[in-house]
């Protein structure tokens, strides 16, 4: 007689059950290898690049990564920032899903409150007096900008014994001014507007170019009036970098010798934050701004950091530091994706006199010339 289980079913053979799970495992492995093959063998437009990973990880605070490392290695527990509690796993998940950072109102309110997006920045290196209330601020100019300014009394230039114009070679530095009409109150008849069609940041760029050439470094100073093009196109002020981009690209294409790209601006905050006194003379301070919304921005950041450190070593207090910008309300790239040695430099502020800014241009030329000399020495070695 045939025997049946008491519930009326024949019991499953353990060998068949194991075979089923083995088949599932094999199927998962096959799918995994197929997926890897698709990602590595597909056309470049479909591959998963580091930029994709960067877009995800930039939503997390730096200290959050210590938490992730600690999950694998308890030794990282000793790396906790002093006085700071590491986020929980639920907090990390919340940051990734919403792009919002708990206890940081900028991540939420910056999208809703006009002006707060200006603080959508990260201070990488803080110079003296630099915090989130003194970071560089862009102000939008009026629709029409006239030529009202005058240079006034400019201090006579003192020749530098280290200058050697005979060593001038091909242009290596490209100087331009995306906001070329940014001006300075000491050279304007009143404080109704801080923009001028003639006496503006371009004069500082010309001074820097001259001083670099006197030190044997070829410099091309761009003369294009980007603001005129912006107005002719009927574009908004935030599109200034879109106007400048093809001009910079053309300079890159026509001058293979160019290696460094300086976009000069002037800040809009109070003079006490943009000025320092060295040996009894006032200088406009520098601030380096790097756009963090392109995949290779770390290279631009490295160059800006090197310049900040060299300036501080030679003239303590002259640099306000290095910051990165990304997110809503800011450009986030500043055309720095075109070259790893492209940086945006804030030269002083709206309350600085050209005398102070010219001294700063002389300092930058001096320090940058030393930097290039050291770089060529390493390259030669």
URSUL-V989841 format. One record per residue. N is the residue number from 1. RES is the residue in one letter. SS is DSSP state (H for helix, E for strand, L for the rest). PHI is phi in radians with two decimals (none if undefined). PSI is psi in degrees with one decimal (999 if undefined). Layout:
N;RES;SS;PHI;PSI, N;RES;SS;PHI;PSI
This chain:
1;X;L;none;142.4, 2;X;L;-1.36;132.3, 3;X;L;-1.69;138.7, 4;X;L;-2.14;156.9, 5;X;L;-1.14;152.9, 6;X;L;-1.09;-22.0, 7;X;L;-1.58;4.2, 8;X;L;1.59;3.2, 9;X;L;-2.05;148.2, 10;X;L;-1.40;131.1, 11;X;L;-1.11;143.5, 12;X;L;-1.29;140.0, 13;X;L;-1.34;131.1, 14;X;H;-1.05;-29.6, 15;X;H;-1.18;-39.7, 16;X;H;-1.18;-38.6, 17;X;H;-1.10;-42.6, 18;X;H;-1.13;-36.2, 19;X;H;-1.12;-36.5, 20;X;H;-1.10;-47.6, 21;X;H;-1.18;-32.6, 22;X;H;-1.12;-39.7, 23;X;H;-1.11;-39.3, 24;X;H;-1.10;-43.1, 25;X;H;-1.10;-43.2, 26;X;H;-1.10;-40.9, 27;X;H;-1.09;-41.7, 28;X;H;-1.09;-43.6, 29;X;H;-1.10;-41.1, 30;X;H;-1.07;-45.8, 31;X;H;-1.10;-37.2, 32;X;H;-1.10;-47.3, 33;X;H;-1.15;-36.0, 34;X;H;-1.11;-42.7, 35;X;H;-1.08;-44.3, 36;X;H;-1.08;-41.3, 37;X;H;-1.11;-38.7, 38;X;H;-1.14;-44.2, 39;X;H;-1.16;-37.4, 40;X;H;-1.54;-23.6, 41;X;H;-1.80;-6.7, 42;X;L;-1.28;169.4, 43;X;L;-1.08;157.1, 44;X;H;-1.05;-28.4, 45;X;H;-1.23;-13.8, 46;X;H;-1.92;0.3, 47;X;L;-1.37;157.5, 48;X;L;-1.59;105.2, 49;X;L;-1.70;170.2, 50;X;H;-1.09;-24.6, 51;X;H;-1.08;-37.1, 52;X;H;-1.12;-44.2, 53;X;H;-1.12;-39.2, 54;X;H;-1.09;-41.4, 55;X;H;-1.07;-30.1, 56;X;H;-1.40;-48.1, 57;X;H;-1.24;-24.9, 58;X;L;-1.19;-11.8, 59;X;L;-1.35;-10.5, 60;X;L;-1.78;147.0, 61;X;L;-1.26;152.2, 62;X;L;-1.02;-39.6, 63;X;L;-1.15;-20.1, 64;X;H;-1.14;-29.8, 65;X;H;-1.19;-27.2, 66;X;H;-1.09;-38.3, 67;X;H;-1.07;-43.2, 68;X;H;-1.14;-41.6, 69;X;H;-1.12;-37.4, 70;X;H;-1.14;-27.5, 71;X;H;-1.11;-26.7, 72;X;H;-1.76;-30.2, 73;X;L;-2.46;111.5, 74;X;H;-1.15;-13.7, 75;X;H;-1.11;-24.6, 76;X;H;-1.29;-5.7, 77;X;H;-1.10;-28.3, 78;X;H;-1.35;-4.8, 79;X;H;-1.66;7.5, 80;X;L;-1.06;133.4, 81;X;L;-1.02;137.6, 82;X;L;-1.07;129.6, 83;X;L;1.32;6.1, 84;X;L;-2.03;130.6, 85;X;L;-1.54;133.1, 86;X;L;-1.29;145.9, 87;X;L;-1.20;153.3, 88;X;L;-1.39;169.9, 89;X;H;-1.10;-36.6, 90;X;H;-1.14;-34.8, 91;X;H;-1.15;-43.1, 92;X;H;-1.06;-43.4, 93;X;H;-1.08;-41.1, 94;X;H;-1.09;-42.2, 95;X;H;-1.10;-43.0, 96;X;H;-1.17;-38.8, 97;X;H;-1.37;-29.2, 98;X;H;-2.01;-13.3, 99;X;L;1.11;17.7, 100;X;L;-1.83;139.9, 101;X;L;-1.90;117.5, 102;X;L;-0.99;144.4, 103;X;L;1.21;9.2, 104;X;L;-2.19;95.8, 105;X;L;-1.12;-19.6, 106;X;H;-1.08;-32.9, 107;X;H;-1.19;-23.1, 108;X;H;-1.90;-54.5, 109;X;H;-1.25;-22.0, 110;X;L;-1.06;-22.7, 111;X;L;-1.53;-17.1, 112;X;L;-1.90;-32.6, 113;X;L;-1.74;119.4, 114;X;L;-1.02;133.9, 115;X;L;1.67;-28.8, 116;X;H;-1.21;-23.3, 117;X;H;-1.14;-17.9, 118;X;H;-1.09;-23.5, 119;X;H;-1.67;17.6, 120;X;L;-1.44;62.4, 121;X;E;-2.38;165.7, 122;X;E;-2.24;126.7, 123;X;E;-1.42;111.7, 124;X;E;-1.46;-47.7, 125;X;E;-2.28;121.9, 126;X;E;-1.68;118.0, 127;X;L;-1.36;-178.3, 128;X;L;-1.03;124.4, 129;X;L;1.39;5.4, 130;X;L;-1.58;123.1, 131;X;L;-2.58;-170.5, 132;X;L;-1.26;-7.8, 133;X;L;-1.62;-8.5, 134;X;L;-2.19;17.2, 135;X;L;-1.29;158.8, 136;X;L;-0.99;140.6, 137;X;L;-2.22;134.5, 138;X;L;-1.66;133.6, 139;X;L;-2.02;141.4, 140;X;L;-1.47;131.9, 141;X;L;-1.35;167.3, 142;X;L;-1.23;168.3, 143;X;L;-1.14;-39.9, 144;X;L;-1.99;131.0, 145;X;L;-2.11;123.0, 146;X;L;-1.74;175.1, 147;X;L;-1.76;96.3, 148;X;L;-2.02;-19.5, 149;X;L;-1.36;163.7, 150;X;L;-2.47;151.0, 151;X;L;-1.33;-21.6, 152;X;L;1.16;-152.1, 153;X;L;-1.56;111.5, 154;X;L;-1.78;132.6, 155;X;L;-1.03;135.2, 156;X;L;-1.05;140.8, 157;X;L;-1.32;134.6, 158;X;L;-1.75;121.2, 159;X;L;-1.02;143.6, 160;X;L;-1.75;125.4, 161;X;L;-1.12;-19.3, 162;X;L;-1.49;-5.6, 163;X;L;-1.22;140.1, 164;X;L;-2.55;78.9, 165;X;H;-1.13;-16.8, 166;X;H;-1.20;-19.2, 167;X;H;-1.56;5.4, 168;X;L;-1.04;128.9, 169;X;L;-2.08;-147.5, 170;X;L;-1.19;157.9, 171;X;E;-1.13;125.8, 172;X;E;-2.02;-20.1, 173;X;E;-2.07;130.9, 174;X;E;-1.93;121.0, 175;X;E;-1.98;126.4, 176;X;E;-2.52;173.6, 177;X;L;-2.45;95.1, 178;X;L;-1.00;-40.7, 179;X;L;-1.84;71.8, 180;X;L;-1.23;-10.4, 181;X;L;-1.75;7.4, 182;X;E;-1.12;123.0, 183;X;L;-2.12;-165.4, 184;X;L;-2.41;130.8, 185;X;H;-0.99;-38.3, 186;X;H;-1.04;-15.9, 187;X;H;-1.93;12.3, 188;X;L;-2.06;150.9, 189;X;L;-1.16;-23.6, 190;X;L;-2.73;-179.4, 191;X;L;-1.84;30.8, 192;X;L;-1.28;-28.9, 193;X;L;-2.67;149.6, 194;X;L;-1.88;32.7, 195;X;E;-2.28;141.2, 196;X;L;-2.55;146.4, 197;X;L;-1.38;-10.5, 198;X;L;-2.25;-54.3, 199;X;L;-1.57;95.3, 200;X;L;-2.68;-166.1, 201;X;H;-1.07;-21.2, 202;X;H;-1.11;-28.5, 203;X;H;-1.15;-34.7, 204;X;H;-1.20;-39.1, 205;X;H;-1.10;-39.6, 206;X;H;-1.13;-41.1, 207;X;H;-1.09;-44.9, 208;X;H;-1.08;-42.6, 209;X;H;-1.08;-42.0, 210;X;H;-1.11;-44.0, 211;X;H;-1.18;-34.8, 212;X;H;-1.15;-42.6, 213;X;H;-1.16;-35.0, 214;X;H;-1.14;-20.6, 215;X;L;-1.76;14.4, 216;X;L;1.47;15.8, 217;X;L;-1.97;114.0, 218;X;E;-1.12;133.1, 219;X;E;-2.36;134.4, 220;X;E;-1.88;119.1, 221;X;E;-1.77;116.3, 222;X;L;-1.21;133.1, 223;X;L;-1.82;-1.2, 224;X;L;-1.12;133.9, 225;X;L;-1.56;93.8, 226;X;H;-1.13;-34.0, 227;X;H;-1.19;-33.8, 228;X;H;-1.11;-42.8, 229;X;H;-1.11;-40.8, 230;X;H;-1.04;-45.6, 231;X;H;-1.19;-39.6, 232;X;H;-1.08;-36.5, 233;X;H;-1.39;-14.5, 234;X;L;1.28;25.9, 235;X;L;-1.53;164.9, 236;X;L;-1.44;162.4, 237;X;H;-1.05;-36.4, 238;X;H;-1.16;-11.8, 239;X;H;-1.60;10.4, 240;X;H;-0.99;-38.9, 241;X;H;-1.22;-27.6, 242;X;H;-1.21;-34.4, 243;X;H;-1.20;-41.9, 244;X;H;-1.27;-28.0, 245;X;H;-0.96;-52.1, 246;X;H;-1.10;-29.4, 247;X;H;-1.20;-43.2, 248;X;H;-1.15;-41.3, 249;X;H;-1.07;-38.4, 250;X;H;-1.14;-41.1, 251;X;H;-1.09;-39.9, 252;X;H;-1.11;-43.6, 253;X;H;-1.22;-29.7, 254;X;H;-1.66;-11.0, 255;X;L;-2.31;90.7, 256;X;L;-1.17;-19.5, 257;X;L;-1.37;-17.0, 258;X;L;-1.13;132.7, 259;X;L;-2.21;-21.6, 260;X;E;-2.30;142.4, 261;X;E;-2.29;115.7, 262;X;E;-1.97;118.4, 263;X;E;-1.77;108.9, 264;X;E;-1.62;136.3, 265;X;E;-2.36;173.7, 266;X;E;-2.25;145.1, 267;X;E;-1.44;173.3, 268;X;L;-2.03;6.7, 269;X;L;-1.62;178.7, 270;X;L;-1.09;153.6, 271;X;H;-1.11;-32.0, 272;X;H;-1.04;-24.9, 273;X;H;-1.62;-18.9, 274;X;H;-1.89;8.1, 275;X;E;-2.34;144.7, 276;X;E;-2.42;155.1, 277;X;E;-1.92;125.6, 278;X;E;-2.27;122.0, 279;X;L;0.91;42.4, 280;X;L;1.40;1.4, 281;X;E;-2.11;145.8, 282;X;E;-1.59;140.0, 283;X;E;-2.22;144.7, 284;X;E;-1.30;136.1, 285;X;L;-1.51;157.0, 286;X;E;-1.74;150.7, 287;X;E;-2.43;131.3, 288;X;E;-1.80;125.8, 289;X;E;-2.04;126.3, 290;X;E;-2.12;130.7, 291;X;E;-1.38;126.6, 292;X;L;-1.78;18.9, 293;X;L;-1.89;34.7, 294;X;L;-2.46;156.2, 295;X;L;-1.15;-25.3, 296;X;L;-1.90;24.4, 297;X;H;-1.13;-19.9, 298;X;H;-1.06;-30.2, 299;X;H;-1.20;-43.2, 300;X;H;-1.11;-39.6, 301;X;H;-1.11;-39.3, 302;X;H;-1.10;-42.6, 303;X;H;-1.15;-44.6, 304;X;H;-1.09;-39.4, 305;X;H;-1.11;-41.3, 306;X;H;-1.08;-43.2, 307;X;H;-1.16;-40.4, 308;X;H;-1.04;-47.1, 309;X;H;-1.14;-40.5, 310;X;H;-1.17;-39.8, 311;X;H;-1.13;-41.9, 312;X;H;-1.18;-35.1, 313;X;H;-1.14;-39.9, 314;X;H;-1.48;-37.2, 315;X;L;-2.41;80.4, 316;X;L;-0.94;131.7, 317;X;L;1.62;-5.1, 318;X;L;-1.43;-17.8, 319;X;E;-1.87;134.7, 320;X;E;-1.48;-11.4, 321;X;E;2.10;-168.1, 322;X;E;-2.21;129.6, 323;X;E;-2.27;155.4, 324;X;E;-1.98;150.5, 325;X;E;-2.28;139.2, 326;X;L;-2.84;166.2, 327;X;L;1.76;-172.7, 328;X;L;-1.19;144.4, 329;X;L;1.54;-6.1, 330;X;L;-2.28;161.3, 331;X;L;-1.18;-48.5, 332;X;L;1.48;-9.1, 333;X;L;-2.25;-44.8, 334;X;L;0.99;29.5, 335;X;L;1.08;16.5, 336;X;H;-1.37;-9.2, 337;X;H;-1.27;-10.0, 338;X;H;-1.34;-23.6, 339;X;L;-2.78;139.4, 340;X;L;-1.18;-16.1, 341;X;L;-1.83;26.0, 342;X;E;-1.68;127.8, 343;X;E;-2.43;155.8, 344;X;E;-1.84;127.3, 345;X;E;-2.08;121.2, 346;X;E;-1.46;118.7, 347;X;E;-1.74;103.8, 348;X;E;1.01;-148.9, 349;X;E;-2.62;-174.8, 350;X;L;-1.13;-20.8, 351;X;L;-1.70;3.3, 352;X;L;-1.46;147.3, 353;X;L;-1.54;152.6, 354;X;H;-1.02;-32.3, 355;X;H;-0.96;-45.8, 356;X;H;-1.18;-37.6, 357;X;H;-1.30;-35.5, 358;X;H;-1.13;-39.2, 359;X;H;-1.08;-39.7, 360;X;H;-1.16;-37.8, 361;X;H;-1.10;-39.1, 362;X;H;-1.11;-40.3, 363;X;H;-1.14;-45.0, 364;X;H;-1.10;-40.0, 365;X;H;-1.09;-41.7, 366;X;H;-1.12;-49.2, 367;X;H;-1.21;-39.9, 368;X;H;-1.18;-35.7, 369;X;H;-1.09;-41.2, 370;X;H;-1.11;-40.1, 371;X;H;-1.06;-46.3, 372;X;H;-1.15;-37.3, 373;X;H;-1.08;-45.1, 374;X;H;-1.15;-38.6, 375;X;H;-1.14;-40.6, 376;X;H;-1.20;-34.3, 377;X;H;-1.13;-43.8, 378;X;H;-1.13;-42.5, 379;X;H;-1.08;-40.6, 380;X;H;-1.16;-39.3, 381;X;L;-1.12;999
